[in-house]
Amino acid sequence: MVQLPHPDPEKMTVNCAVITVSDTRSLETDKSGRLIQELLLEAGHGVGAHTILKDEPAAIQTLLGELGERGDLDVLIFNGGTGISPRDTTYEAIAGLLSKTLPGFGELFRWLSYQEIGTRAMSSRAIAGVYGDKLVFSIPGSTGAVKLAVEKLILPEIVHLVGQMRKKS
């Protein structure tokens, strides 16, 4: 087992919003959004919001602002729109609004993804950081990518990261 440099807070439930960015998915066909919710709930965390949003930068930024104001949410998890096609705008919509970024999240995601899918991993623009008092993750929308990001990166660190954000200076 890996020795962690900083202990996590005692038992903490983190409340999350799950946002699927897609021009084609609906609540009924949103397998990735459902998977994120299932994994969070299985780990003992909460899901305070789930929505589908078209891949439009203004709509993404508006929703980020609205969710950022909610006192009942700790983490916002966006999935979809992180590739390089002309309609993939989630990265641009979110990246410039983060007050702090976690470059290691995207780096680790691509490294782990490379082990599964090879060089295609380089086209992922997964990103994480801080918006207001919220932790934000933006991950690809495929179920494989969602499973990888949530199980290997988000769940192991979510309590620690939220605990760090709540520290008073």
Residue, then its C-alpha position, 0 to 999 in steps of 0.5 A: m500500500v502506498q504511504l500517503p503524505h497527508p492524512d485524509p479527514e475522518k469520514m467525509t461525504v462529498n456532494c457532487a454534481v454530474i454534468t454530461v456535455s453532449d449534443t446527442r445524449s438524453l437522460e435515458t441514454d446517458k450511460s456515462g453520467r449514470l456510471i459516474q453517479e453509481l460509482l460516487l454513490e457506491a463510494g458513499h458520496g452524494v449526487g445533488a444534481h445531474t444534467i445533460l447540457k449541449d456542447e455550447p461554451a456559453a451554456i457550460q459557463t453559465l451552468l458552471g457559474e450556477l452550480g458554483e453558487r450552490g452551497d450544497l455541492d462540493v465537486l462538479i464532474f463534467n463528462g464529454g466535450t474534451g476531444i479536439s473535434p470542432r464541437d468539443t468545447t468543454y475544455e475551453a469553456i472551463a479552463g479559463l475560469l479555474s482559479k487553480t488547476l491540477p495539471g497532474f490530473g490530466e497528466l495521470f489520466r492520459w498516462l493511465s489511458y495510454q496503458e489502455i488505448g495507446t497513443r489515442a490518449m494524447s487527444s484527451r484534454a481532461i482537466a481539473g481545478v478549482y472554481g470558487d469553492k468547488l472542485v471541478f473535473s472535466i473528463p471524456g464522455s466514453t464509459g471507459a474513460v469515465k470508469l478510469a477517471v472516477e475509479k483510479l483518480i477521482l475517488p481515491e483523492i476526492v476526500h483529500l482534495v475537498g478537505q484541502m480546499r476547506k482548510k482555513s489559511 
